[in-house]
Amino acid sequence: MPDRPIRWDKSYYSFTGFKDPDEDFEQVSRMETTLTSWLDNNGKSAVKKLKNSLPLRKELDRLKDELSHQLQLSDIRWQRSWGIAHRCSQLHSLGRLAQQNLETLKNAKGCTLVFTDRSGMSAGGHVMLGTMDVHHHWAKLFERLPSYFDLQRRLVLLEDQISHLLGGIRVVYLEELQPALTLEEYYSLLDVFYNRLLKNRILFHPRSLRGLQMILNSDRYAPSLHELGHFNIPTLCDPANLQWFILTKAQQARENMKRKEELKVIENELIQASTKKFSLEKFYKEPSVSSIQMVDCCKRLLEQSLPYLQGLHLCVSHFYSVMQDGDLCIPWNWKNGEAVK
């Protein structure tokens, strides 16, 4: 048998009348998906899936509220877009563990609990429950939480020491912009950076850079300034280059941070206006969608008449999709009008 599909000459399709699959593919690729055409084709499916998911959504809210109250948690989250049924199952598992080890689980008092791919504590200080781990692993994690809290205090101290050496710049960890790290991994990253600063002492005027922020990256070779105003600093950055870069970009960083705050206010106002105009049950964005992208998306949405959206859950993303529980995903840079060739 050949190791690749047979490709017939164009004359074969002309003679036999069979459809040329390449021609069909080319025609589809020339047709650009538009918001209105996609909603026309998928709106009813989203409504049906959303309606079917409502009982499970109520059950999820009930379980989440009960466990948050019982364990005195700050919040319960999910790192991935699991379906509602999957989330309910995870909360039922946690509930069974709470019945058996209530006092141990109360070690998480005041914490945010996140269901994710591995167990531990995140760089952001959240308790991570790996969904593939058995109850025994979860129980051991809750037992170890006091030692994690100790490491967390040491990490905060390390961030303060770095800030002191860099003129008051605050070291932050931004979940939506940085790799998912455990507390141990992040502490190690900070420790390497701090020791390099100590060996190559660079001078900043004390507190001259207060109000500015930086994040550490292990996969960068040169410092950069993010459009949101924070510095991206490589762990192994040359200290002399670092000093020059921060000092020359400090004013721009302050301006970017001010713009970020203004943009956030505009974004929230547009989200509220869109939710009201289209009578949406829920309107949100994926973390990977920036405020600038969300503002652009909302402004263009508000110019449209989209009755299909009433009562739906709309998510602004980077692609079109109907999620298994009825949430509609649209790309932030959606196109409108008739599909064109």
C-alpha positions in Angstrom: 0.0 0.0 0.0 1.3 3.5 -0.7 2.3 5.6 2.3 0.4 8.7 1.0 -3.0 9.3 -0.5 -3.4 9.0 -4.3 -3.8 12.4 -6.0 -5.7 12.2 -9.3 -5.2 14.5 -12.3 -7.9 17.3 -12.6 -9.1 15.6 -15.8 -10.2 12.6 -13.8 -12.8 14.6 -11.9 -13.9 16.4 -15.1 -14.5 13.1 -16.9 -16.1 11.2 -14.0 -18.1 14.0 -12.4 -16.7 13.2 -9.0 -16.0 16.1 -6.6 -12.4 17.2 -6.4 -11.6 17.3 -2.6 -8.8 19.8 -3.2 -11.2 22.2 -4.9 -13.7 21.9 -2.0 -10.9 22.6 0.5 -9.7 25.6 -1.5 -13.3 27.0 -1.7 -13.8 26.6 2.1 -10.4 28.2 2.9 -11.4 31.2 0.7 -14.6 31.7 2.7 -13.9 33.8 5.8 -15.9 33.0 8.9 -17.9 36.0 10.1 -19.5 36.7 13.4 -23.1 36.8 12.1 -22.7 33.7 9.9 -21.2 31.7 12.7 -23.9 32.8 15.2 -26.5 31.8 12.6 -25.1 28.4 12.4 -24.2 27.8 16.0 -26.6 29.9 18.1 -29.3 27.2 18.5 -26.7 24.6 19.5 -25.4 26.9 22.2 -28.9 27.6 23.6 -29.6 23.9 23.8 -26.4 23.0 25.5 -26.7 25.8 27.9 -30.3 24.8 28.8 -29.2 21.2 29.4 -26.3 22.4 31.7 -28.4 24.6 34.0 -29.2 21.9 36.6 -25.5 21.0 36.8 -24.4 24.6 37.0 -26.7 25.1 40.1 -25.2 21.9 41.6 -21.7 23.3 41.0 -22.5 26.6 42.7 -24.1 24.8 45.7 -21.1 22.5 46.1 -18.6 25.3 45.8 -20.4 27.5 48.3 -20.7 24.6 50.8 -17.0 23.6 50.6 -15.8 27.2 50.7 -17.8 27.8 53.9 -16.9 24.4 55.5 -13.2 24.8 54.8 -13.2 28.7 55.1 -11.6 29.1 51.7 -11.1 32.4 50.0 -12.1 30.9 46.6 -12.2 27.7 44.5 -10.9 27.9 40.9 -10.0 25.7 37.9 -6.8 26.2 35.9 -8.3 24.6 32.8 -11.7 24.8 31.1 -13.1 21.5 32.3 -16.8 20.9 31.8 -19.4 21.5 34.5 -19.9 17.8 35.1 -16.1 17.3 35.5 -15.9 20.2 38.0 -18.8 18.8 40.0 -17.1 15.4 40.2 -13.9 17.1 41.5 -15.8 18.9 44.2 -17.6 15.7 45.2 -14.2 14.1 45.6 -13.0 17.0 47.8 -16.2 16.8 49.8 -15.6 13.1 50.5 -12.1 13.9 51.7 -13.4 16.6 53.9 -15.7 14.1 55.6 -12.8 11.9 56.4 -10.1 14.5 57.2 -11.9 17.8 58.1 -9.3 19.1 60.6 -6.4 18.5 58.2 -8.2 20.2 55.3 -8.9 23.2 57.6 -5.1 24.0 57.2 -6.2 25.7 53.9 -8.2 28.3 55.8 -8.1 31.6 53.9 -6.5 30.1 50.8 -7.6 29.9 47.2 -7.9 26.3 46.1 -7.1 25.5 42.4 -7.9 22.2 40.6 -5.1 21.7 38.1 -2.7 19.1 36.7 -0.4 18.7 39.7 -0.6 19.0 43.5 1.4 21.5 45.6 1.3 25.2 46.1 1.6 27.6 43.2 3.9 30.5 42.9 0.9 32.8 43.5 0.3 31.1 46.9 -2.7 29.0 45.8 -3.3 25.4 47.0 -3.1 23.2 43.9 -5.0 19.9 43.7 -3.9 17.6 40.9 -7.0 16.1 39.3 -5.1 12.8 38.5 -4.0 12.4 42.1 -5.8 10.1 44.6 -7.2 11.2 47.9 -4.1 10.1 49.7 -2.0 12.6 47.8 -4.4 15.4 48.5 -4.5 14.6 52.2 -0.7 14.6 52.4 -0.7 18.0 50.7 -3.0 19.5 53.3 -0.8 18.1 56.0 2.2 19.8 54.5 0.5 23.2 54.2 2.2 24.7 57.3 5.6 24.1 55.8 4.4 25.7 52.5 3.3 28.7 54.4 6.8 28.9 56.0 8.4 28.8 52.5 5.9 31.5 51.4 7.0 33.8 54.1 10.6 33.3 53.1 9.7 34.0 49.5 8.0 37.3 50.4 11.2 38.3 52.4 13.3 37.4 49.3 11.1 39.6 47.1 11.5 42.5 49.6 15.3 42.1 49.6 15.4 42.2 45.8 13.1 45.2 45.8 15.5 47.0 48.2 18.5 46.3 45.9 16.6 47.6 42.9 15.4 51.0 44.2 12.0 49.8 45.4 10.7 48.0 42.3 8.2 45.4 43.4 8.7 41.8 42.3 5.3 40.3 41.2 4.1 37.0 39.9 1.4 37.4 37.2 -0.4 34.1 36.6 -1.8 35.1 33.2 1.6 36.2 31.8 4.1 33.8 33.4 4.6 30.0 33.2 2.7 28.0 35.8 5.3 27.5 38.6 5.2 25.8 41.9 6.2 27.8 45.0 9.5 25.8 45.2 10.3 26.6 41.5 9.5 30.2 41.9 11.6 30.5 45.1 14.5 28.9 43.4 14.2 31.5 40.5 14.2 34.4 42.9 17.1 33.0 44.9 19.3 32.7 41.8 18.5 36.3 40.8 19.0 37.7 44.3 22.5 36.0 44.6 23.5 37.5 41.2 22.5 40.9 42.4 24.5 40.5 45.6 27.7 39.5 43.6 27.3 42.3 41.1 26.1 45.2 43.3 24.4 47.8 41.2 23.4 51.1 42.7 19.9 52.6 42.6 18.8 55.6 44.7 16.7 54.1 47.6 13.0 54.0 46.9 13.5 56.0 43.6 11.7 53.3 41.6 8.8 52.7 44.1 5.5 52.1 42.3 7.1 50.1 39.5 6.8 46.4 39.0 8.9 43.6 37.5 8.4 39.9 36.8 11.2 37.3 36.5 11.6 35.1 33.5 14.0 32.1 33.1 13.5 32.0 29.3 14.6 35.5 28.2 18.0 36.8 27.4 17.4 40.6 27.5 15.2 42.8 29.7 12.1 44.3 28.2 9.2 46.6 29.1 5.7 45.2 28.7 2.9 47.4 27.3 1.1 47.0 30.7 4.0 48.8 32.4 5.9 46.0 34.2 9.6 45.0 33.4 10.3 41.5 32.1 13.7 40.7 33.7 15.7 37.6 32.8 17.0 35.7 35.8 20.5 35.6 34.3 20.4 39.2 33.1 23.7 41.2 33.1 23.4 43.5 36.1 25.1 46.5 34.3 22.7 46.2 31.4 19.8 45.8 33.8 20.6 49.0 35.6 20.9 51.0 32.4 17.7 49.5 31.0 15.6 50.2 34.1 16.8 53.8 34.5 16.2 54.7 30.9 12.7 53.0 30.8 11.4 54.0 34.2 9.4 57.0 33.0 7.9 55.0 30.2 7.0 52.2 32.6 5.1 54.7 34.8 3.2 56.0 31.8 2.3 52.5 30.7 1.1 51.6 34.2 -1.2 54.7 34.2 -2.5 53.8 30.8 -3.2 50.2 32.0 -5.3 51.5 34.9 -7.3 53.8 32.6 -7.7 50.9 30.1 -9.0 48.6 32.8 -11.7 51.1 33.8 -12.8 51.4 30.1 -12.8 47.7 29.7 -15.0 47.1 32.7 -17.5 49.8 31.5 -17.6 48.2 28.0 -18.2 44.7 29.5 -21.1 46.0 31.5 -22.5 47.9 28.5 -22.2 44.8 26.3 -23.8 42.5 28.9 -26.7 44.9 29.2 -27.3 45.6 25.5 -27.3 41.9 24.5 -29.0 40.7 27.7 -26.1 38.2 28.3 -26.3 35.9 31.3 -22.5 36.0 31.5 -19.8 37.9 29.5 -16.1 37.2 30.2 -12.7 36.7 28.4 -9.9 34.2 28.5 -6.8 35.3 30.4 -4.8 35.3 27.2 -7.0 38.1 25.8 -5.5 41.5 26.7 -7.4 44.5 27.9 -6.6 46.3 24.6 -8.0 43.3 22.6 -11.1 43.2 24.8 -11.8 46.9 24.5 -11.5 46.7 20.7 -13.8 43.6 20.6 -16.5 45.3 22.8 -16.5 48.5 20.9 -17.2 46.7 17.7 -19.8 44.4 19.3 -21.8 47.4 20.6 -22.2 48.6 17.0 -24.0 45.4 16.1 -27.5 44.1 16.5 -27.1 40.5 17.7 -30.4 39.1 19.1 -28.9 35.6 19.0 -26.9 36.4 22.2 -29.8 37.0 24.6 -29.5 34.9 27.7 -26.2 33.2 26.6 -22.7 32.9 28.2 -20.3 34.7 25.8 -16.5 34.2 26.1 -14.0 36.4 24.2 -11.2 34.1 23.0 -8.9 33.6 20.0 -11.3 31.2 18.1 -14.9 30.3 17.4 -16.3 27.4 19.5 -19.4 26.2 21.3 -18.2 24.7 24.6 -19.8 21.5 25.9 -21.9 23.3 28.4 -23.2 26.0 26.0 -20.7 28.8 26.4 -20.1 30.6 23.1 -16.5 31.5 22.3 -15.7 34.2 19.7 -12.3 35.5 18.7 -11.6 39.1 19.9 -10.8 40.1 16.3 -14.0 38.7 14.8 -15.0 39.8 11.3 -18.4 40.9 10.3 -20.4 41.2 7.1 -21.0 38.6 4.4 -18.4 35.8 4.0 -16.2 36.9 1.1 -14.1 34.9 -1.4 
